[in-house]
Amino acid sequence: MTTHEVFNQVPPLVGHDTADDPALLDGLAREGAGWAVGQVRELGRLAGGAPAIEHGRLANEHPPVLRTHDRYGHRVDEVEFHPSWHELMRTAVEHGLHAAPWADDRPGAHVARAAKFYTWRPDAGHGCPISMTYAAVPALRHAPDLAAGYEPLLTARTYDFGLRPPLTKRGLLAGMSMTEKQGGSDVRANTTVARPQPDGSYRLVGHKWFTSAPMCDLFLTLAQAPDGLTCFLVPRVLPDGTRNPMRLMRLKDKLGNRSNASAEVEYEDAVAWRVGDEGRGVRTIIDMVNLTRLDCVIGAAAGMRQGLITAAHHAAHRSAFGRYLVDQPLMRNVLADLAVESEAATVLMMRLAGATDRAARGDATEAAFKRIALAVGKYWVCKRWPGHAAEALECLGGNGYVEESGMPRLFRESPLNSIWEGSGNVAALDVLRALAGQPEVAAAFRAELAAAAGADPRLDAAVRQVEADLADPTDREVRARRLVEQLALVLQGALLVRHGHPAVADAFCASRLAGDRGHAYGTLPTGVDFTAILARSTPTLT
């Protein structure tokens, strides 16, 4: 008798196009980057192919290793990465996922880059230096002389790994080094000291608690100069080829994002150049922080899509009780609910990318909208990802709890984006500050909602409720999370009723705005068009 016949198992989710996502492709055209569809689809086919998926697995199974000294006792402060990490980085850089949009004058360049960042998801960890390089350019422009030398190399599509003088390389990557152990999100509590030198440079002494991707070529960091907290550019290697004394003390043993190195760093008279005026470090580096926050939203939306299509693929091929899981009414409810959440995140992500693109081209209204919508989106979309990942994992049952499925890695990754670049409380309070201190910001947000007025009575009622709650001055800080959640939901609802699939928009308004649902996923009301929603969620294998 055969005891090990394998049947009723799901074929590998390999050989699909991760860009085959209606919400993504519709947003690409709507936000001014229809010209990039071919590029995005090409990257999507790479991302869904066996080589990229295997590189993602290997990069996580063989995390980076810190080498503080060479065999002779010389201090080297190097981090070794698995070859798969370098292959993923090479693909990302060559496709312009890093700083390439800053060298592209076409409208929609930042939208195209956002779609590619969303699509290229074999591994989340290598996205960290890609994201920081993208975000570093506008901050570096506060020092035009430095930007003139480094920006062409930051935007170059060549991955040139290795510690060498930056201006001798063919391409550069940038990191960020702000957080200290006593301060966390309160960067003004930083104690790293910057001493000015006669040649115009500074010397930094201090300890940074989290420095992501320490093998980058350049770092934007904050330190206390004579006139206050200031932003500085710190290279890993000095122009004469010597190592800048930026000592890597240890790598963090993290929950997720394990393929990416995050280090504790000590500056021992490290050479640095000022970026922006002394005392204006936060205002200078906030340009970088805002763009990495955008990438937090993109990453969370991409993670939801990955969880959704994995769950939908499993349900389409796994049978139980005489039917495929996808044909079971309750599973259809769960999958449709996951799909609604995913599409709402993607539509919002693409709107934020469009605002970023137009703001970079001088559109003041879009800049004002981005100021608040980015903080709203960062709070809500990133908060929704962990629960979404857990439910998607459960759709695979015990198979989803096994590392080989890839779902545990996705689940471990899911809390990071809410923590990175300002936790939930920081984002929520940032929204309140923007509403209170910048009238043009509130006006831009209201205009976005007004564009959807009359399209759905449930949305109209939710907007009226939000306005009433915002007008109430009682305990605003205590209510900050609830207020920002409401803002996020009405913004997603407004985008979906204008641009989303009618079945998705209807399900969203019924469940998220009118409250016709339970507290868990899979509690959508009867009458939702599950078939139309699920048709947009099941990947096609080639």
N, C-alpha and C positions, 0 to 999 in steps of 0.2 A: 504494500500500500504506500502511495506517495504521501510523505509527511511534510514536505516543504514545497508544496505547489503555491506559487505566488499569484494571487488574483485579487481583484477589487482594490488594487493599489493605484494611486494617482500617478500619471506620467509626470516626469520632471517639468517644472515650469521653465523651460529652456527653449530658446528659438522664437521669442516673441519681440515685438517692438514696444518698448516702454513708453514711447511717445504716441502710441495708438490710444489716445485719451481724448474724447470729444471736448471735455471742458478745457483742456490745455490747448488744443488746436484752435478751438473757437476763440479763446482768449488771445492767442498769438495773432490772429488776424484782426481782432477787435482793437487791440492795443497798439497796432501800428507796426507789427513785425511779420506780416504775412510772407514777406520776402525770405524769411528764414525757415520756412516749413521743411524744405529739403534737408537743410543742415540738422534740424532737430530730429527729423525722422532717421537720418543716417546715424546719429548718435544713439537714438533709441534702439535701433537694431543691434548696435554694438553692445549696449547695456544689457539687452535681453539675451545675448548670445552666451554660449558655454564658456569661452575664454574669460570674458569679463566677470561672470559669476564666479568662476573658479579663482580668479585673482582676488575678488572680494573675500572669499572664504579663507584663502591662504594669508592674506594681509591681517586678518583677525586672529587666525590660529597661531601666527608667528608675530607677536607684537614687538614693537621697537625695544632695543636694548641700549642702555647708556654705557658708554666707555669714557670714563673720566681721565684715564691715563693710558699711554702706550706702553709697550713691553719694557721700555727703558726708564719709565718713571716720569716722562714728560706729560704735562697736563695737556689734554687734547679736547675734552668736552665735546665728544661726538656721539651721535645717536645712529645706530645701525638699523636699517629697515629691510624687510624682506623684499626680494625683487618684485613681487606682485604689487607692493605699495608703489614702487617707482613706475611700474607699467600703468597703474591707474592714474598716477599724477601726470605722466607723459600724455595720456589721452586727454585728460581734462585741460591741460595747458594748450595742447595743439588745437583743441576745439574752442578755445577762447573763453573758458568758463571762469578764468581769473580776471585780470584787469583789462582784457582786450577791448571791451566796449568804450573805454576812455580814449581809445585811438580810432574810433569808428564814428564818423560824422552822420551816419544814416539815422533818421528817426526810427526808433524801435530797437536800437542796438542793445539797450539794457533789458528790454523785454525778451529779446532773443536769448540773451545770456541767462536770464531767469528761467526760461523754458528749458534750456540745456542743463542748467544746474538741477532742475527738477527731474529731468529725464535720466541723467547719468547717476544711477544709484546702486552700483554693485557693492559699494562700501561707503558708509557715512563719514568715517574718520578722516579720509584723505580730503574731504571737502573743507576741513577747517583751514589749512593754509591757502587753499584756493579762495575761500571766502574772504579771509583777511587781506589777501593781496588785492582783491577787487576793492575792498573797502578802504585800503590805505591811501589810494591815489588822491581823492579830494582833500584828505587831511594833509598830505604832504604838500599840496599846492599852497598851503599857508607859508611855505618857505620856497619861493620861486626858484632860487638858485639850486637848491637841492632837487626840486622836482625836475628841473631842466636836465640834470644828469641822470637821475634814476628812473623817471617815468617811462622813457622809451624802453628800458630793459624790463620794467615791471609789466608793461603791456605786450612785450614780445611773446610770440607763441612757441617758445623753445624752452623745454624743461632741462635745465642745466644744474644738476645736483652737485653739491660739493662745496666745501668751505674754501673760497678763494676771494681775493679782493673784488668787491662787487662790480666795479666798473670794467673789470677784465672778463666778465662772464657774458654769455649770450642771452641770458634771461634770469630774472630775479623773482624771489618770493618774499613776501613781507608778513610779519607777525605782529602781535600786540602783547605788551607786558605792562599791565596796570595793577592787578589785584595784589594786595599785601595781606598778610595773615591777620593783622589787627583791624583791617578795614573792610574787606569784602567789597560790597557794592558802594560803600562810602569811601570813594577814592580820595576825597579831600583829607582823609585821615592818614594818607600815605606819609611815610617818614623817610623814603629814599631822598638823599640830598644831592643836589647838582651844584658844583662849584665852577664858576666861570674861569676861563683861562685867557691869557693874553692873546692867543691866536684866534679867539672867537669861539672855540669849542668849549665843552664843559666836561667835568669829570663826575661820574655818578658813583655813589656809594649807597648800598642798600640791599634789601632782600625782597624778591617778588615771589608770591605764594603760588600763582598760576601763570605760567607763560606757555601758551600753546604753540606747538610746532617749533621747538627750539632750534631746528636745523634750517630755518629760514635765513635769508641773507641779511635782512634788515628788520628792525623792530621799532614800532612807535611805543614809547613808554612815558610814564608820568613821574616827575620828581619835583621836589621842593627847591626852586631856585631862590635867589635873594628876594625877588618880588612876588613869590608865591608859586603855586602849583603850575607847572609848565610841561608842555609836550616836547619830547626829544626824539631824534632819530639815532638809533644805536645799531651800528653794523656788527656782524659777527667777526668779520675780518677787516683789519685796518688797511688803508691804501698801500702801506709798505709790505703787506703780506703777513704781518704778525697777528696773532689772535687777540681780539679785544678781550680784556679780562671780565668776561660775562660767564661766570662759573655755573655749570649745571650741577646742582647738589643731588637731586634724585628725580626720578620720573614718578608721577602719580599712578597709583594702582586704582583704576577707575571702574565704575559699574559697567559702563559701555564706552563707545568711542575708543575702543582699545587699540585699534590700529594706528591711532594718532598719538604722538608723544605730547604729554603736558608735563612741564618741569617746574621745580623750584629753582630759582636763579639768584645768585648773589653777584652784585656788581662790586668789583674791587678796583675803583678808580677807572671804570669803563669810560671810553671816549664817546662823546655824544655831541650832536649838533641840534641846536634849538629849532623847533618848528612852531612858528607863531610867536606872539609876544609872551614875555614872562608874565606869570600870573593868570594867563588865559588858557591853561592846559586843557581844562574840561571843554571849553567852547571849541578848542581846536580839534580835539580828538573825537568830539561828538559826531563829526561827519563820518568818521570811521565806524563808530558804534551804531549809528543809524542804519548803515548799509549791512553790517553784520546782523542786525536785528531783522532786516529784510530776509537775509538768508536763513535765519531761524524759522521764519514763516514758510519759506520755500521748502526747507528741509522737512518740517513737520507735515506740510501738505504732501510732499513726495512720500514720506513714510506712511501716511494714511493710504495713499494710492497703492503702495506696495503691499500693505497688509490686506487691503480690499481685494486686489486681483489674485493674491495668493489664496485667500479664503474662497473666492468665487471659482477659481480654477479647481480647487479641491472639491468643492460642492458639485461641480459639473461632472466630475469623474468618479465620485465615491457614492456607492449605493448602500442603503440601509432600509430594512423593513420593506423591501420590494420596490423601492424607487430611488432614483438619484437624489442626493441631498438637496440639490437645487430645486427639485420638484416638490419638496416637503413644504407645506404652507408656512410653518413657523420659521424654518431656515430662510425662506424667501424674505420674510419680514426682517430677520437679522441682517441679511446681506443688503437688502434695500436700505435699511437704516444706516449701515456702514457707508453705503454708496452716497447717500444724501450728505452725510457729514464730510466725506471726502470731496465731493464736488463743491460744496460750500466753501471749503478751505481753498480749493484750487482756483475758483472764480475770484475770491478775495485776493489770493496771492498774485494773480495776473493783473488785477486792478492796481495793486500796490506797485508792481513792476512798471506798469504804464505811467503811474504818477511819478515814479522815480525817474523814468526816462524824460518825461516832459519837464520835470523840475530841473533836471540837469541842463536843460536847454533854455532855462530862464522863465518858465511859466510860473508866475507867482501864485496863482490860484491852485495849481496842482501841488506846488510846494507846501502850501498851507494845508491842503487835504492830506498830503503824505505825513505831515507833522503829527496829526492826531490819528489817522487811520493806521499808520504803521505801528504805533504803540497799542492801539486797540487790537489789531491783528496779532501782534506779537503775544499779547496776553492770552487771547482766546484760542487761537489755533494751536499754539504750543501746549496750552492746558488740556486741550481735547485729545491730543495724540496718545498719551499713555492708556487711557480707557479704551480708545479705539484699537490700539495694538493688542491689548488684552483680549478683547472680544474677537478680533480677527484670529488670534492664536487659538482661541477656544473652538472656533469653527473647524479646526483640524483635529480636535480632540487630543488624545494622548500623543498622536503623531506631531502635533504642533508644539508639544512640550519638549521634544527631542531636538538637540542641537542641529542635527542634520537637516531639519526642515528650514532652518534659517529664521524661524519665528522668534526663538529666544533672543537672538542677536538684535532683531528689530525691536523687541520689547525692552531690552536693556538700553537701547539707544533712545527710546521715546521720552524719558524725563529730561534729557539734557537741554533741549532747545528752550524749555521754559526757564531753566536756571541760567543758561548762558546769556550774556549781555543784558543783565537785569532780570531778576526773578519776577514772579507775578506781582508782588506788592510794588516793586519799583515801577513796573510798566503801568499798573493801575494808577498810582499816584502821579506819574508823568502825564497821563491823560487829564487828570483833574487840573494840574498846573497849566496845561495847554488851553483848556477850556476857560479857565479863570483869567489868564493873563494875555491871551492872544485872540481878540475878537474875530480876526480874519480866519482863524483856524476853525472856530465854531461855525462861522458862516459857510465855509467850504464844505464842512461835513453835512450841514443841513441842506445845502444845495444838492449834494449827492443823493440824499434821501428824497428830496423833493422831486427829483427826476423820475422816481417810481411811484409818486403819489397817485392814488386812484387805481393802481394796477391790481391790488388785492386788498380787500377790506381788513383782513387779519393783519397785514403789514401796516396799514394805516392806523389801526387801533394800537398796535405795539409802538409805533412812533409817537403817538399822542401820550402814551404812558411814559415813555422815556422822557419826553419833554417835561411832563409833570414832575417826575422824579428828579430831574436835573434842576428844576426850579426850587426844590425843597432844600434849604441850606442846612437842615438838621443833620449833624453827625456825618457830614459828607465823606470824611476820611474813613470812618468805620464802614460806610456803605460803598466804598470805592470799587471793590471787586464786583459787586452786584451791578453797579452803574455801568462799568466797562463791559461786563457780560451783555447787558441789554443793548449797549451801543454796537457791540460786535454782531449780535443777532439781527438787529434791524438793518445793519449795513449788508450783511450776507443776504438777508431776505430781499433787500432792494436790488442787489446785483443779480440774484437768481430770477426774480420776476421779470427783470429787463432782458437778461441775457442767457439764462439757463434753460434747460429742457423743461417744458411745462409740467411733466410728471414730478421732476425733482423739486421744482419751485413749489408745487402744490403740497408735496409731502413735507417740505421744510416749513412752510407757513403753518400747516396744520399742526405739526408736532413741536417745532421750536418756538413759534410765535403764539399760536392759539392754545398751546399746552395740551393738545390731544395726544398724549403719550404717557408712558410710565417713566421710571427713572433709569432703567437699563436699556441697552440697545435691543432692538427686536420688538419694540412696543409701539410701532407705528399704527395708526388707526386703520380700520377696514376701509376699503374704497381706494386705497393708494394703488397706483398703477405699477405694481411690482415688475411686471414684464418689461415695460419700457425702461425702468430704472436699471434693472439687471442686464439688459442688452448692452448697456454702456460700460459694464464692469467686468465682463469675462474676457480674458485675453485670448487671442488667436495664435496658435502655434504654427510655425512654418515648417 
